[in-house]
Amino acid sequence: MFNLQGTEEDWAYKTQPQKGSCLSMKNKQCNWPRGKVLGGSSVLNAMLYVKGNRRDYDHWAELGNTGWDWDSIKEYFTKLEQVLPPESENTPLGTKGLLTLTKKSSDEPIKISLQKAYEQLGIKYLKEQNPEKPIGTVDVPMCIEKGQRANTGKKILGNYRSRHNLLISLRSFVRRIIIEEKVARGVEVEIGGKLLKLKAKKEVIVSGGAINSPQLLMLSGIGPKKHLQNLGIHVVQDLPVGRFLQDHLISWQEIKLSLDAIKYPKGPADPLYEYFMRQEGPLASISLTNFVSFLNTKNDSMWPNLGFHYFLFPPNDQLLSTAVSRGVGFVDSIVSTRSNECKLNPCLMMIPTLLTPKSMGRIMLKSKNPRDYPLIYSGYLTDEADEDMTVMIEAIRFNERLIQTAALRKHNPEVIRYPIPECDKLEYGSDAYWECFMRHVATTLYHPTSTCRMGVRKNDSVVDPRLRVHGIKKLRVADASIMPKVISGNTHAPSMMIGFKASDMIKEDWLE
């Protein structure tokens, strides 16, 4: 995951510096990695398969997006899922889909203790991910097959590569959509140093994700009128492209643990032997990263506003620790502190996640040059009522209670204090301290959405419920950018669902 970030397989986007977030990241910019290969970000994500909550999709429908309620879309998740024996026995997940899912629970001692710690706080363990009643802890399925990442390029697109009506063009850069009289006619693309114009027989479908899709639309003259005019781009359709950007904000609370918190291999070759001979063992899994929790700090509603992820570092694992620090983008002082604190002891990152953000950002063009990266304004922690900050501080308070449970105290947890001079002036542990902390180290969980969001009104949406761009014929968008609001869970599975549902709508529209 982190080792691919910053390589040729990553767009390696960065947010624009803002006053209230990413202040202890290098250059005050948060890293936003995005997959630059077939399969998109499924080649560098955490491989977690999370559907979200029924209420997420029902709310989409309540906003006027007919056909996007939970009962209408849940079949597409089933079409995706392929759980293999023996794990396929007694599972509500699908077994005949294209995406192989592995269901496993980590046997690391700290994972078992975490589960018990939640139970000691009255939060139950769920045997299965439940979109109807998600509150609790759960081991979510992983996009892994025989110890290898099951990305969409291999597992989904790979099933169709031999079709006679499919041509895949690699290393191809789309510059703009060709639009004539408000009809999408094709695309202008660079392939092998040549500029080509490819005509569409039926329609153009944009699936570039929450950053590239709005960029391409705006380069093609579809977007906020004033912004495009300022850049000298001919305006084809005035729409709020790039607006309403949402993302799951995360923070960090890292604890140092006693040596009994993790398992140790019997010999240095054991993990390698297990992996190469049986595709099993620690190298074939993601440790306890698939152990997550969904909570609601406001009331007893089954619509969670907080999630928690966990990342375990063995003692003195400099390779993994450095990769994570580099991927996140911490300033050097935090990187060295983390490295020193975790030399002799295992460390656990406790990662609270803001699932229902109120803050919004936006994507803007830097220029009309397609090669210029767009400007990403995350908008983190900017909502007027400060609800997002309040919830994130509540998450820290929850972690404090969790650390004090008997289940975790036996591992002698010690919170690692990151060096942040601006925050160190404040009383450690106070709300003011944690607010400062959030503005310095909170960052992305890699789930940007809603920049071409779906809706019925042109003034506050870009595509209609059938994903057609308002006012432009034969042009559709199908990716995470169309979500009216970010779901309360990881966005990988919902993005695939959107693609599957879009394919059905396209067939329906052209077969009428």
C-alpha positions as CSV (number, residue, x, y, z in Angstrom):
1,M,0.0,0.0,0.0
2,F,2.5,2.6,1.2
3,N,5.4,1.3,-0.9
4,L,3.6,2.1,-4.2
5,Q,2.9,5.7,-3.1
6,G,5.1,8.2,-4.9
7,T,6.1,5.7,-7.7
8,E,5.1,5.8,-11.4
9,E,1.9,3.9,-10.4
10,D,0.7,6.9,-8.3
11,W,-0.5,10.3,-9.5
12,A,0.9,11.6,-6.2
13,Y,-1.4,14.5,-5.8
14,K,-1.0,17.0,-2.9
15,T,-3.5,19.3,-1.4
16,Q,-3.0,23.1,-1.5
17,P,-1.7,24.6,1.8
18,Q,-4.5,25.8,4.0
19,K,-4.5,27.6,7.3
20,G,-6.4,25.0,9.3
21,S,-5.1,21.6,8.2
22,C,-2.1,19.5,7.2
23,L,0.2,21.9,9.2
24,S,2.7,19.2,10.2
25,M,3.0,17.7,6.8
26,K,5.8,18.5,4.5
27,N,5.2,21.9,2.9
28,K,1.9,21.9,4.8
29,Q,0.4,19.7,2.1
30,C,-1.4,16.4,2.6
31,N,-0.5,13.6,0.2
32,W,-3.4,12.3,-1.9
33,P,-2.2,9.2,-3.7
34,R,-4.3,7.9,-6.6
35,G,-3.7,4.8,-8.7
36,K,-2.2,5.6,-12.1
37,V,-2.6,2.1,-13.6
38,L,-5.4,-0.3,-14.7
39,G,-7.4,-0.9,-11.7
40,G,-7.0,2.7,-10.4
41,S,-6.5,3.1,-6.7
42,S,-7.4,-0.6,-6.0
43,V,-3.7,-1.2,-6.7
44,L,-2.6,0.8,-3.7
45,N,-5.5,0.9,-1.2
46,A,-5.9,-1.0,2.0
47,M,-7.8,-3.8,0.3
48,L,-10.8,-3.5,2.6
49,Y,-14.3,-4.4,1.3
50,V,-16.8,-2.2,3.1
51,K,-20.3,-1.7,1.6
52,G,-21.4,1.2,3.8
53,N,-24.7,1.7,5.5
54,R,-28.2,1.3,4.2
55,R,-28.9,4.8,5.4
56,D,-26.2,6.3,3.1
57,Y,-27.9,5.0,0.0
58,D,-31.5,5.7,1.2
59,H,-30.4,9.3,1.8
60,W,-29.1,9.5,-1.8
61,A,-32.6,8.5,-2.9
62,E,-34.3,10.9,-0.6
63,L,-32.3,13.7,-2.4
64,G,-34.1,12.8,-5.6
65,N,-31.8,10.1,-6.9
66,T,-34.3,7.5,-7.8
67,G,-33.0,4.0,-8.0
68,W,-30.0,4.5,-5.7
69,D,-31.6,3.4,-2.4
70,W,-30.2,0.4,-0.6
71,D,-32.8,-2.1,-1.8
72,S,-32.1,-1.0,-5.4
73,I,-28.3,-1.2,-5.3
74,K,-27.5,-4.1,-3.0
75,E,-27.7,-6.6,-5.8
76,Y,-24.6,-5.0,-7.4
77,F,-22.5,-5.8,-4.4
78,T,-23.6,-9.4,-4.6
79,K,-22.6,-9.5,-8.3
80,L,-19.1,-8.3,-7.3
81,E,-18.5,-10.8,-4.5
82,Q,-16.7,-14.1,-4.7
83,V,-16.1,-15.7,-1.4
84,L,-14.4,-19.1,-1.8
85,P,-14.8,-22.3,0.2
86,P,-14.5,-22.9,3.1
87,E,-15.1,-19.3,4.0
88,S,-18.2,-19.2,1.7
89,E,-20.1,-21.4,4.1
90,N,-22.7,-19.5,6.1
91,T,-21.9,-16.0,4.7
92,P,-24.3,-13.4,3.5
93,L,-21.8,-12.3,0.8
94,G,-22.0,-13.5,-2.8
95,T,-20.0,-16.5,-4.0
96,K,-20.3,-16.1,-7.8
97,G,-18.9,-12.6,-8.5
98,L,-15.7,-11.5,-10.1
99,L,-13.9,-10.0,-7.1
100,T,-12.3,-12.6,-4.8
101,L,-12.7,-11.8,-1.1
102,T,-10.9,-13.3,1.8
103,K,-12.5,-13.5,5.3
104,K,-10.0,-13.8,8.1
105,S,-9.5,-12.6,11.6
106,S,-6.0,-11.7,12.8
107,D,-4.7,-13.8,15.6
108,E,-2.3,-11.1,16.9
109,P,-2.6,-10.8,20.7
110,I,-3.2,-7.1,20.4
111,K,-6.1,-7.7,18.0
112,I,-7.7,-10.1,20.5
113,S,-7.2,-7.6,23.3
114,L,-8.7,-4.7,21.2
115,Q,-11.8,-6.8,20.6
116,K,-12.1,-7.5,24.3
117,A,-11.5,-3.8,25.1
118,Y,-14.4,-2.8,23.0
119,E,-16.6,-5.4,24.7
120,Q,-15.6,-4.0,28.1
121,L,-16.9,-0.7,26.9
122,G,-20.2,-2.3,25.9
123,I,-19.5,-2.4,22.2
124,K,-20.2,-5.8,20.6
125,Y,-18.3,-7.7,18.0
126,L,-20.2,-8.4,14.8
127,K,-19.5,-11.7,13.0
128,E,-20.4,-10.2,9.7
129,Q,-20.4,-6.7,8.2
130,N,-24.0,-5.5,8.4
131,P,-25.2,-2.5,6.4
132,E,-28.5,-2.6,8.3
133,K,-26.9,-2.6,11.8
134,P,-23.2,-1.7,11.5
135,I,-22.5,-0.3,15.0
136,G,-19.8,-2.4,16.6
137,T,-16.5,-4.0,15.7
138,V,-16.0,-6.4,12.8
139,D,-13.4,-8.1,10.7
140,V,-14.3,-6.9,7.2
141,P,-13.5,-9.0,4.1
142,M,-10.3,-8.3,2.2
143,C,-9.7,-8.0,-1.5
144,I,-7.1,-10.8,-1.4
145,E,-6.8,-14.0,-3.3
146,K,-4.2,-16.6,-2.4
147,G,-2.1,-14.1,-0.6
148,Q,-2.1,-11.5,-3.4
149,R,-4.0,-8.2,-3.9
150,A,-7.1,-8.7,-5.9
151,N,-7.3,-5.4,-7.8
152,T,-10.0,-4.5,-10.2
153,G,-7.6,-4.4,-13.2
154,K,-6.9,-8.1,-12.7
155,K,-10.0,-9.5,-11.2
156,I,-12.8,-7.5,-13.0
157,L,-11.3,-6.1,-16.2
158,G,-9.2,-9.2,-16.6
159,N,-12.3,-11.2,-17.1
160,Y,-13.3,-9.2,-20.2
161,R,-9.9,-8.4,-21.8
162,S,-10.4,-11.0,-24.6
163,R,-13.7,-9.6,-25.7
164,H,-13.7,-8.6,-29.4
165,N,-15.5,-5.3,-28.6
166,L,-13.0,-4.1,-26.0
167,L,-9.8,-2.3,-26.8
168,I,-7.5,-1.3,-23.9
169,S,-5.1,1.5,-24.7
170,L,-2.3,1.8,-22.1
171,R,-0.1,4.8,-21.5
172,S,-2.8,7.0,-23.1
173,F,-3.5,10.5,-21.8
174,V,-6.9,12.0,-22.4
175,R,-6.7,15.8,-22.9
176,R,-10.3,16.8,-23.3
177,I,-13.8,15.6,-24.4
178,I,-14.8,16.7,-27.8
179,I,-18.2,18.4,-27.5
180,E,-20.1,19.9,-30.5
181,E,-23.4,21.7,-30.0
182,K,-23.7,20.2,-26.5
183,V,-23.2,16.6,-27.7
184,A,-20.1,14.6,-26.7
185,R,-18.6,13.3,-29.9
186,G,-15.4,11.7,-28.6
187,V,-12.1,12.4,-26.9
188,E,-8.7,14.0,-27.7
189,V,-6.0,11.7,-26.5
190,E,-2.2,11.5,-26.6
191,I,-0.8,8.0,-27.4
192,G,2.8,7.4,-28.0
193,G,3.5,11.0,-28.5
194,K,0.8,11.4,-31.1
195,L,-2.4,13.5,-30.6
196,L,-5.5,11.6,-31.8
197,K,-9.2,12.3,-31.9
198,L,-11.2,9.2,-31.2
199,K,-14.9,9.4,-32.1
200,A,-17.6,7.8,-29.9
201,K,-20.2,5.7,-31.7
202,K,-22.7,6.0,-28.9
203,E,-21.4,8.0,-25.9
204,V,-18.4,9.0,-23.8
205,I,-18.1,7.6,-20.2
206,V,-15.7,9.3,-17.8
207,S,-14.4,7.2,-15.0
208,G,-11.3,9.1,-13.8
209,G,-12.2,9.3,-10.1
210,A,-13.0,12.3,-7.9
211,I,-9.9,14.3,-9.0
212,N,-9.4,13.4,-12.7
213,S,-13.0,13.4,-13.7
214,P,-13.8,17.0,-12.7
215,Q,-10.5,18.0,-14.1
216,L,-11.3,16.5,-17.5
217,L,-14.8,18.0,-17.5
218,M,-13.5,21.5,-16.8
219,L,-10.8,21.2,-19.4
220,S,-13.6,20.3,-21.8
221,G,-15.6,23.5,-21.0
222,I,-18.0,21.9,-18.4
223,G,-17.7,23.6,-15.0
224,P,-18.1,26.8,-13.1
225,K,-18.5,29.6,-15.7
226,K,-16.4,32.2,-14.0
227,H,-13.5,29.8,-13.2
228,L,-13.3,28.6,-16.8
229,Q,-13.5,32.1,-18.2
230,N,-10.6,33.2,-16.0
231,L,-8.5,30.5,-17.5
232,G,-9.5,31.2,-21.1
233,I,-11.5,28.0,-21.5
234,H,-14.6,28.2,-23.7
235,V,-17.7,27.5,-21.5
236,V,-19.9,24.8,-22.9
237,Q,-22.0,24.1,-19.8
238,D,-22.1,26.0,-16.5
239,L,-22.1,23.4,-13.8
240,P,-20.7,23.1,-10.2
241,V,-17.9,20.7,-11.3
242,G,-15.2,20.3,-8.6
243,R,-17.4,21.6,-5.9
244,F,-18.8,19.7,-2.9
245,L,-15.6,17.7,-2.4
246,Q,-15.8,15.4,0.6
247,D,-13.3,13.0,2.1
248,H,-12.9,10.9,5.2
249,L,-10.6,12.7,7.5
250,I,-8.4,10.6,9.8
251,S,-6.1,11.4,12.7
252,W,-3.5,9.4,14.6
253,Q,-3.0,8.3,18.2
254,E,-0.1,6.0,18.4
255,I,0.7,3.9,21.4
256,K,3.8,1.9,22.3
257,L,3.1,-1.6,23.6
258,S,4.8,-4.4,25.6
259,L,6.4,-7.2,23.6
260,D,3.5,-9.6,24.4
261,A,1.2,-7.6,22.1
262,I,2.4,-9.4,18.9
263,K,3.2,-12.9,17.7
264,Y,6.8,-13.7,16.8
265,P,7.7,-16.2,14.0
266,K,9.5,-19.4,15.2
267,G,12.4,-18.6,12.8
268,P,13.3,-15.9,10.3
269,A,12.3,-18.1,7.4
270,D,8.9,-19.2,8.7
271,P,6.8,-16.3,7.2
272,L,8.6,-16.7,3.8
273,Y,8.1,-20.5,3.8
274,E,4.4,-20.2,4.7
275,Y,3.9,-17.6,1.9
276,F,5.7,-19.3,-0.9
277,M,4.5,-22.9,-0.1
278,R,0.9,-22.3,1.0
279,Q,0.2,-18.5,0.3
280,E,-0.5,-18.2,4.0
281,G,0.9,-16.5,7.1
282,P,1.7,-12.8,7.9
283,L,2.9,-12.0,4.4
284,A,-0.4,-13.2,2.9
285,S,-2.5,-10.9,5.1
286,I,-2.8,-7.3,6.3
287,S,-2.4,-8.1,10.0
288,L,-5.2,-6.5,12.0
289,T,-5.9,-3.8,9.5
290,N,-9.2,-5.4,8.5
291,F,-10.4,-5.1,12.2
292,V,-12.5,-1.9,12.2
293,S,-15.2,-0.4,14.3
294,F,-18.2,1.8,13.5
295,L,-19.6,4.1,16.3
296,N,-22.1,6.9,16.8
297,T,-21.0,9.4,19.4
298,K,-24.2,11.5,19.1
299,N,-27.0,9.0,19.8
300,D,-28.1,5.4,19.5
301,S,-28.7,5.7,15.7
302,M,-27.4,2.9,13.5
303,W,-25.8,5.6,11.2
304,P,-22.2,5.8,12.4
305,N,-20.3,9.1,12.5
306,L,-17.0,7.6,13.5
307,G,-14.9,4.6,12.4
308,F,-11.6,3.3,13.8
309,H,-8.8,1.6,11.9
310,Y,-5.6,0.1,13.3
311,F,-2.1,-0.4,12.0
312,L,0.5,-2.5,13.8
313,F,4.2,-2.0,13.7
314,P,6.6,-4.8,14.9
315,P,9.6,-3.6,16.9
316,N,12.3,-1.8,14.8
317,D,10.5,-2.4,11.5
318,Q,12.1,0.6,9.9
319,L,11.1,-0.4,6.4
320,L,7.3,-0.4,7.2
321,S,7.5,2.6,9.6
322,T,9.5,4.7,7.1
323,A,7.1,3.8,4.2
324,V,4.1,4.8,6.3
325,S,5.7,8.1,7.5
326,R,6.7,8.9,3.9
327,G,3.3,8.0,2.5
328,V,1.5,10.1,5.1
329,G,3.9,13.0,4.6
330,F,4.9,13.8,8.2
331,V,7.6,16.4,8.8
332,D,11.0,14.9,9.7
333,S,10.7,15.6,13.5
334,I,7.6,13.4,13.7
335,V,9.2,10.7,11.5
336,S,12.2,10.5,13.7
337,T,10.1,10.4,16.9
338,R,8.0,7.6,15.6
339,S,11.2,5.7,14.6
340,N,12.9,6.1,17.9
341,E,9.8,5.2,20.0
342,C,9.2,2.0,18.1
343,K,12.7,0.6,18.0
344,L,12.3,-1.8,21.0
345,N,8.6,-2.1,21.2
346,P,5.7,-2.8,18.9
347,C,3.5,0.3,18.2
348,L,-0.1,0.5,17.3
349,M,-1.6,3.3,15.3
350,M,-5.2,4.0,16.4
351,I,-6.8,5.8,13.6
352,P,-10.1,7.6,14.2
353,T,-12.1,8.3,11.0
354,L,-14.6,11.1,10.4
355,L,-17.4,9.2,8.5
356,T,-19.9,11.9,8.0
357,P,-17.9,15.1,7.4
358,K,-19.7,18.4,7.2
359,S,-16.8,20.3,5.7
360,M,-16.4,20.5,1.9
361,G,-13.5,21.4,-0.4
362,R,-13.2,21.7,-4.1
363,I,-11.1,20.8,-7.1
364,M,-10.0,23.7,-9.4
365,L,-7.8,23.8,-12.5
366,K,-4.4,25.4,-12.3
367,S,-4.4,26.2,-16.0
368,K,-5.9,25.0,-19.2
369,N,-2.9,22.8,-19.8
370,P,-4.1,19.2,-19.3
371,R,-0.7,18.2,-17.9
372,D,-0.9,20.6,-15.0
373,Y,-2.1,18.9,-11.9
374,P,-5.4,20.4,-10.6
375,L,-5.5,22.4,-7.4
376,I,-7.0,20.4,-4.5
377,Y,-8.5,22.4,-1.6
378,S,-9.4,19.7,0.9
379,G,-11.5,22.0,3.1
380,Y,-10.8,19.9,6.1
381,L,-12.2,21.2,9.4
382,T,-13.8,24.2,7.8
383,D,-17.5,23.7,8.6
384,E,-19.0,26.8,10.3
385,A,-20.4,24.9,13.3
386,D,-17.1,23.1,14.0
387,E,-19.0,19.8,14.1
388,D,-16.1,17.9,12.4
389,M,-13.6,19.1,15.0
390,T,-16.0,18.2,17.8
391,V,-16.4,14.7,16.5
392,M,-12.7,14.2,16.1
393,I,-12.0,15.3,19.6
394,E,-14.7,12.9,20.8
395,A,-12.8,10.2,18.9
396,I,-9.6,11.0,20.9
397,R,-11.6,10.8,24.2
398,F,-12.9,7.4,23.1
399,N,-9.4,6.2,22.5
400,E,-8.4,7.4,25.9
401,R,-11.2,5.2,27.4
402,L,-10.2,2.3,25.3
403,I,-6.6,2.5,26.4
404,Q,-7.7,2.4,30.0
405,T,-9.6,-0.9,29.7
406,A,-8.2,-3.9,31.5
407,A,-7.8,-5.7,28.1
408,L,-5.4,-3.1,26.8
409,R,-3.7,-2.1,30.1
410,K,-2.1,-5.6,30.3
411,H,0.0,-4.5,27.3
412,N,1.3,-1.4,29.1
413,P,0.1,1.1,26.5
414,E,2.0,4.4,26.4
415,V,0.8,7.2,24.1
416,I,3.6,8.5,21.8
417,R,3.6,12.3,21.8
418,Y,4.4,13.8,18.5
419,P,6.6,16.9,18.6
420,I,4.5,19.8,17.5
421,P,5.9,23.1,18.9
422,E,2.6,25.1,18.3
423,C,0.6,22.5,20.2
424,D,3.2,21.9,23.0
425,K,2.5,25.4,24.2
426,L,-1.0,24.2,25.2
427,E,-2.0,22.0,28.1
428,Y,-1.4,18.4,26.9
429,G,-4.7,16.5,26.7
430,S,-7.0,19.6,26.7
431,D,-9.5,20.1,24.0
432,A,-7.4,23.1,22.8
433,Y,-4.4,20.8,22.5
434,W,-6.2,18.2,20.5
435,E,-7.7,20.8,18.2
436,C,-4.2,22.0,17.5
437,F,-3.1,18.4,17.0
438,M,-5.9,17.8,14.5
439,R,-5.0,20.8,12.5
440,H,-1.4,19.6,12.3
441,V,-1.6,15.8,11.6
442,A,-5.1,15.0,10.5
443,T,-5.1,13.8,6.9
444,T,-6.9,11.8,4.2
445,L,-8.1,8.2,4.3
446,Y,-7.9,8.3,0.5
447,H,-11.7,8.5,0.0
448,P,-12.4,11.7,-2.0
449,T,-15.9,11.9,-3.5
450,S,-18.7,14.1,-4.8
451,T,-16.9,16.5,-7.2
452,C,-19.3,15.6,-10.0
453,R,-22.1,14.7,-7.7
454,M,-25.4,13.3,-8.7
455,G,-28.7,15.2,-8.3
456,V,-31.8,16.5,-10.0
457,R,-30.9,20.2,-9.9
458,K,-28.3,21.7,-12.2
459,N,-27.3,24.4,-9.7
460,D,-26.0,21.9,-7.1
461,S,-25.2,18.7,-9.1
462,V,-23.3,17.7,-12.2
463,V,-25.0,14.4,-13.3
464,D,-28.6,13.2,-13.1
465,P,-29.6,9.9,-11.4
466,R,-28.7,8.0,-14.6
467,L,-25.2,9.6,-14.4
468,R,-25.7,11.8,-17.5
469,V,-24.0,15.2,-17.4
470,H,-26.7,17.9,-17.1
471,G,-27.2,19.7,-20.4
472,I,-24.8,17.6,-22.4
473,K,-25.9,14.6,-24.5
474,K,-24.0,11.3,-24.8
475,L,-21.8,12.1,-21.8
476,R,-21.8,10.2,-18.5
477,V,-19.7,10.0,-15.4
478,A,-19.3,6.8,-13.4
479,D,-17.0,6.8,-10.4
480,A,-16.8,8.0,-6.8
481,S,-17.1,11.6,-7.9
482,I,-20.9,11.1,-8.5
483,M,-21.7,10.3,-4.8
484,P,-24.1,12.9,-3.5
485,K,-22.5,12.5,-0.1
486,V,-19.6,10.3,0.9
487,I,-20.8,7.1,2.5
488,S,-20.0,6.2,6.1
489,G,-17.4,3.6,5.2
490,N,-14.5,2.9,2.8
491,T,-15.3,3.9,-0.8
492,H,-13.7,1.1,-2.8
493,A,-16.7,-1.3,-2.9
494,P,-19.3,1.5,-3.5
495,S,-17.2,2.7,-6.4
496,M,-17.3,-0.7,-8.0
497,M,-21.0,-0.9,-7.3
498,I,-21.4,2.5,-9.2
499,G,-19.6,1.0,-12.2
500,F,-21.8,-2.1,-12.2
501,K,-25.0,-0.1,-11.9
502,A,-23.8,2.3,-14.6
503,S,-23.3,-0.5,-17.0
504,D,-26.9,-1.7,-16.5
505,M,-28.2,1.8,-17.1
506,I,-26.1,2.3,-20.2
507,K,-27.5,-1.0,-21.7
508,E,-31.0,0.0,-20.7
509,D,-30.7,3.4,-22.4
510,W,-29.3,2.1,-25.6
511,L,-31.6,-0.9,-25.9
512,E,-34.8,1.1,-25.6
